[in-house]
Amino acid sequence: MTTETTFPVNQNDVTNFSKDRQEPQWLKDLRISSLEKVDALELPKPDKTKITNWDFTAFEFNSTVNATTGLSDVVKGLTGGEDKIKALISQKNGVTTYEKIDPSLEQQGVIFTDIQTAVKDHSDLVEKYFMKEAISYNENRLTALHAALVNGGTFLYVPKNVEVEIPLQAVYSHEGKFGLFNHVLIVAEENSSVTYIENYITEGEAVKTVANIVAEVYVANNASVNFGAVDNFSSETITYVNRRGQVNGKDAKLYWALGQMNDGNTISENTTYLVGEGSYADTKTVSIGRGNQIQNFTTNVIHFGKHSDGQILKHGVMKEAATSIFNGVSKIEHGATKANGEQTERVLMLSEKARGDANPVLLIDEDDVTAGHAASVGKIDPVQMFYLMSRGISRREAERLIIHGFLAPVVNELPIESVKEQLIEVIERKVY
Amino acid sequence: MSTPSLKVEDLHVSIEDKEILKGFGIEVKGGEIHAIMGPNGTGKSTLASALMGHPKYEVTKGNATFNGEDLFEMEVDERARAGLFLAMQYPSEISGVTNADFVRSAINAKREEGDEISLMKFIRKMDEKMNTLEMDESFQHRYLNEGFSGGEKKRNEILQLMMLDPKIAILDEIDSGLDIDALKVVSKGINQMREERKEDFGCLIITHYQRLLNYIKPDFVHVMMQGKIVKSGGPELAERLEAEGYDWIKEELGIEDETVGQE
C-alpha cells in the first residue's frame, strides 16, 4: 500500500461491521488491534518477486449479496446438481448463499459451518485456534489486513475418532469490486480424518479487486486431513493466499493438493509445520501462468518432529508473457532427528516471453536427517514436437499433449478425484 | 485412387552449416519396396529426417514432391496427414501421454472433426496390430516410449505405422539393436501392410545390414556414399554387398572416403 492511496476501511467501519455480525468481543478486539498495526507492518517479501507496487487496497468492503441467492450456474459447474450435493457451503462476496450438510455429520459432532456463524455458536472453540499458532495477525501487513477485515470463510471441526467419509466442499466466489478476506479454519482432533475441497472463482466480468485468503489446518495425534483447492480468480484480482498447516499430532498427516490457476497476480504461500513425532506432510501443486500475470508460489515444510517426513512436488506451465517463481523450502530444525525432506519443482515454458524460476532450498540444522531436491526449468523439446507432429498431430495438439504429460505426474497423483477432474478441466481451458 | 509417389531430386541438406546430403535423388511409388544401404556416416539417417522435416536439418537445394505436392512447403504434420510416415531410429519419449491416447490422437488428426474413430473400432484395431507384433497389452497404457527398451521402441514404431496406414513409409534403421525374433516380428508387420495395401503402400527401408532384407524382399536396392546414391540395382545387389562388403563399389567408383565427414 502506497501512502497516497486511500484505504477503503477505517476503524469505525470495522467496529460497525463486527457489531452487525454480532461477533464476540475477542474477535472485535483482534480486528481493531490488527487494523491499528496495518500501517506499521511491512508487506510480505516473497523470495524473488517484488510486490511493493501491487495495489492491495483497491477494493470495496460492503457486500450487497442476498443470502437467498442460491447456487449460480458457475458454482453448479463446480459442485454438480443439487441432488448430488452432500456437504457444501457456497458463499458469494462473503455471504453464504447455499448450505447443505448431510445430517449424519451433525450426529457425529462434526461442525461444518460458515465462519460468521462459527464465531457466534462456537466462540470458545474458534478462539482457541483462530490465528493463534499456524499464523499470526502481525506477521506482515497483509495478515494484519486479513485479521482486521475477515468477511467470509468456513470452520470445520472433526471430533476425536470421527472419520468423515464424504468430502466436504466449499465454494467461494466473488463478483465486482468486492474484496474477499476469506478465512478457513480446520481442526482435526485425535484419530479423525476428513477431506476438504475449496474452490475460489470470480463471477461476472473481471474487475480490479483484491483477495486476501488465509487457511489454517490443525492436525492432532494420528489424524489425517486431505486439503484440496482450485484457485481460479480473474486476471484483475490481486491475490494473497496463505495456507498453513499445523501438524502437531504424533503420526498426524496432512495432504495438500493445490491447483493454482488464478489469472491475476498472485502471491501464494503454503507452509506446513511438522511438529508431531512421525508427522507427515505431502504437498502437490499444479500451476499455469498466462497473459502478463506475475505469480510467486512458495512452499515451506518446517520440521520440528523426530521422524517427520515432508514431500513437495510442484509443476508449473508458463505461457505468453507470464512470470512465475517457484520456491520450495525444506527446513529441518535442530532435534528433528531422522526427519526426511524431499522436493521437486519443475517448470515448463511455452514462449520466449514467459519467465519461470524454480528455487529448491534445503535448510538443515540437524545431522541425522535425509533430504533431497530436484528442479528444472525448460522449454518444450523441439525433437518431441517433431516426433508428435510426424504422426499427423498439429502443433497445437502436440503442445497440448506435452503439457498434459508434463502435469500428469502431479495431477494423476492428486488424492481427491473431484479435484483432479476439475483441474483437468481448468487446465484444458487455460492452455487454449 | 492414384498410386502414391515420393520423388526426390538433387537434394542437398545441411546440419549446422555442414552439408550432409549432396545431390540425392530417388523415386518411390506405391507397391514398391526400396532399400537404401550404405556404411555408417554416408547420410542415410539425414535423408530420413530431412524428408519428414526434422527441425535440425536444413534443405539447401533440390526438391521433393509427395503425390505431386511440394514436400518442403508442407509442415511436418501436413506431411504425415498426406500419408508420409517415418519409423525413427531414436523415437522420443513423452512422459504422461499414454501410447493409446497418442495413437488415437494421431488417427483422429487425419479425420474430419465429428468423424473421429469410434472407441470400439480403435480398440479392435490396436489389439489386432499389437497381436501381430507380439506386444503385451500393457504397452497401450504405458507412457509413450518411456522406459521402453530399444527393441520395444522399434516395435512401437511399427505399431504406429500399422495403425496410421501411411502411403509411403520410411524405415530408418528399424533393424538396429533387434534380435532375430524381433526382426521377424517387425518384418511380419511390414509384409502384412504390403500384402493388404498393395499399390497403395510404398516403403523406403534404410539399413546398414542386409539381414532385414532376408525378411522383407526389396524391389530396388541403392547404395549411398558421400551423401548420394552411387549405385542401384535389384535384390541381388544386397546379396553381393552382404557377401563382399562395400569395398568393391568404392574401388569401382574410385571413392576413398565414403562418408560425408561426420564423426
Interface residues (C-beta under 8 A of the other chain):
Chain A: D381 P382 V383 Q384 M385 F386 Y387 L388 M389 S390 R391 G392 I393 S394 R395 E397 A398 L401 I402 H404 G405 F406 L407 A408 P409 N412
Chain B: M52 G53 H54 P55 K56 E75 V76 D77 R79 A80 R81 F85 L86 M88 P91 S92 I94 S95 G96 V97 D101 F102 V103 S105 A106 A109 K110 Y143 Q160 L164
